[in-house]
């Protein structure tokens, strides 16, 4: 089966909403690495009776070849793949199934930001906790798919450990180091350090070139480093706008004059943002693994992008998805077996090597085929090792309560009013955010 090109998958990813680009995109960078084949990951079917398993995904999960492999190993299994055109539509389909208590697909993929909604409807999904998956993922990945009473409703697929992509030529023009290791040291530290370097860059940068793309993009990384940005983990009470708000200090920093002066003022996932990767519009981009594919897909002739093994403020994960099995389906056992197999470390390693979706399975992140992967587009950067390094220190994800998704969306709107649309100053945009959050209560 023909592997999708970077350009096709970058466009596909761009159709998703701001909060939902998590599954990543594929790559076609000519790597010669092949996945490890140690261990027997074949999951025996429940019976030899013919069974058709329907699975809905979105964006690019990289499963096409795996489906063929599984059906070859299990001749009685037929897999029907329903790929939603956007993650928004995939989410809507899952919500409709829950609301109407109907099962259309035996397996459904879900973005991490939907998981609070699905946890609230956990009775709709099968308990996937088995000995075969015990210890497969780090606690922070499993926690987002586990109910308060310990029911595991999702198997983790990919993850989004964040690094920094940067333009070597623009760094050089501004008198900054360009060597990957030196840039990694330069950008390791606090966010204040990142903005200090940004100010130095802006003093000597070519006219019309900014330090980063938008403050909303930086907020995504900074919020992912918080413990509870929007809600109280003990009570689910909304705290985003209260006196103990963890996100208000982030908002204040990002909407300060110093930081706004370093922004390219581009709305993520907009046409100007996609086109900017090919030009000289901005010098740094917060980069989970799937972002590297968006850059390469939208700037195929640009030869100056590279990847630094660093993220200001410490480790952070942006994105990642899960496979869930509706409990009322006709093929729960067979579907669980397939979901188990698809998310085993060996399969996850194959997906990264072929498509660029970085695994969330602990063993897969240190598989030699994963750590040995390089990317010619990014100057031969050892992207497998870089993202393995970025994954290892991640120890948490921000608490996601029942209001996480709409609050996150409202916060993104608040940044856009100040940074992109320029319709509001920071104070008035924050007040509109407060009103939007109050309307949720």
PEWOGI-V274405 format. One record per pair of residues at least 4 apart in sequence whose ideal C-beta (glycine too) atoms are under 6 Angstrom apart, sorted by the first residue. I is the first residue (numbers start at 0). GAP is how many residues later the second one is. Records with the same first field share a line. If there is no record, write none. Layout:
I = GAP + GAP
//
This chain:
0 = 63
2 = 25
3 = 4 + 5 + 22
4 = 23
5 = 4 + 21 + 22 + 287 + 290 + 291
6 = 290
8 = 16 + 17 + 51
9 = 15 + 284 + 287 + 288
11 = 47
12 = 8 + 12 + 46 + 281
13 = 255 + 260
14 = 71
15 = 4 + 5 + 70 + 71
16 = 71
17 = 250 + 251 + 394
18 = 94 + 389 + 390
19 = 67 + 91
21 = 89 + 90 + 297 + 298 + 299
22 = 36 + 38 + 298
23 = 134 + 266 + 333
24 = 35 + 265 + 268 + 269
25 = 34 + 329 + 330
26 = 266 + 329
28 = 346 + 347 + 348
29 = 346
30 = 342
32 = 320 + 336 + 339 + 340
34 = 314 + 315 + 318 + 334
35 = 313 + 331 + 332 + 333
38 = 307
40 = 303 + 305
41 = 31
42 = 294 + 297 + 298
44 = 29 + 289
45 = 287 + 288
47 = 28
49 = 26
50 = 26 + 280 + 283
51 = 26
52 = 26 + 53 + 278 + 281 + 282 + 285
53 = 26 + 51 + 52
54 = 26 + 52
55 = 26 + 49 + 52
56 = 4 + 26 + 52
57 = 26 + 29 + 32
61 = 289 + 293 + 295
62 = 4
65 = 281
66 = 12
69 = 4
70 = 6 + 8
83 = 5 + 6
84 = 4
86 = 24
90 = 23
93 = 14
95 = 4
96 = 5 + 7
97 = 23 + 26
102 = 223 + 225 + 226
105 = 223 + 225 + 229
106 = 216 + 218 + 228 + 232
107 = 216
108 = 212 + 214
109 = 4 + 8 + 212 + 214
110 = 210
111 = 32 + 208
112 = 292
113 = 4
114 = 4 + 29
115 = 284 + 285 + 286 + 288
118 = 28
119 = 282
121 = 25 + 29 + 31
124 = 28 + 199 + 202
125 = 199 + 201 + 206
126 = 24
127 = 24 + 27
128 = 23
131 = 208
135 = 225
136 = 4 + 5 + 19 + 223 + 224
137 = 224
138 = 4
139 = 256 + 257
140 = 15 + 219
141 = 4
144 = 7 + 8 + 9 + 177
145 = 6
146 = 4
152 = 171
153 = 168 + 170
154 = 168 + 184 + 188
155 = 166 + 204
156 = 164 + 186
157 = 162 + 199 + 200 + 202
158 = 158 + 161 + 199 + 201
159 = 128 + 157 + 158 + 159 + 160
160 = 156 + 226 + 229 + 230
161 = 59 + 124 + 126 + 149 + 154 + 156
162 = 124 + 144 + 223 + 227
163 = 23 + 120 + 123 + 144 + 146
164 = 120 + 122 + 140 + 142
165 = 17 + 118 + 140 + 142
166 = 116 + 137
167 = 10 + 136 + 138
168 = 135
169 = 39 + 113
170 = 5 + 7
171 = 6
172 = 33
173 = 27 + 30 + 31
174 = 29
176 = 5 + 6
179 = 126
182 = 125
183 = 124 + 125 + 126
186 = 121 + 123
187 = 122
188 = 4
190 = 121 + 122
193 = 118
194 = 64
197 = 13 + 64
200 = 4 + 10
201 = 60
204 = 4
208 = 71
209 = 53 + 54 + 72
210 = 51 + 72
211 = 70 + 72
212 = 4 + 51 + 53 + 69
213 = 49 + 52 + 205
214 = 39 + 48 + 200 + 204
215 = 196 + 199
216 = 51 + 69
218 = 4 + 35 + 196
219 = 98
220 = 65 + 95
221 = 28
222 = 6
223 = 92 + 94 + 174
224 = 88 + 91
225 = 20 + 172
227 = 5 + 171
228 = 17 + 18 + 169
229 = 10 + 174 + 177
230 = 5 + 7 + 170
231 = 5 + 7
232 = 166
235 = 165 + 166
237 = 165
238 = 5
239 = 5 + 7 + 167 + 197
240 = 4 + 193 + 196
250 = 4
253 = 5
254 = 163 + 171
262 = 156
263 = 17 + 18
264 = 154 + 155
265 = 6 + 7 + 10
266 = 149 + 153
267 = 5
273 = 24
275 = 5
276 = 18 + 21 + 22
277 = 21 + 24
286 = 4 + 5
287 = 30 + 31
288 = 69 + 98
292 = 4 + 63
294 = 10
295 = 81
304 = 73
305 = 72 + 73 + 75
306 = 71 + 74 + 79
308 = 77 + 80
310 = 5
314 = 78 + 79
316 = 77
319 = 40
322 = 16
324 = 7 + 10 + 11 + 14
330 = 4
341 = 5
344 = 16 + 18 + 19
347 = 11 + 13 + 16
348 = 15 + 18 + 20 + 21
350 = 4 + 6
351 = 5 + 6 + 7 + 18
352 = 16 + 20
357 = 29
358 = 5 + 6
364 = 23 + 26
367 = 4
369 = 14
370 = 13 + 14 + 17
371 = 12
372 = 10 + 11
373 = 6 + 8
374 = 6 + 8
375 = 4
381 = 4
399 = 4
402 = 4 + 37
403 = 4
405 = 34
406 = 30
409 = 23 + 26
413 = 15 + 19
414 = 4
415 = 4 + 5
416 = 4 + 6 + 7 + 12
417 = 6 + 8 + 11
423 = 4 + 5
//
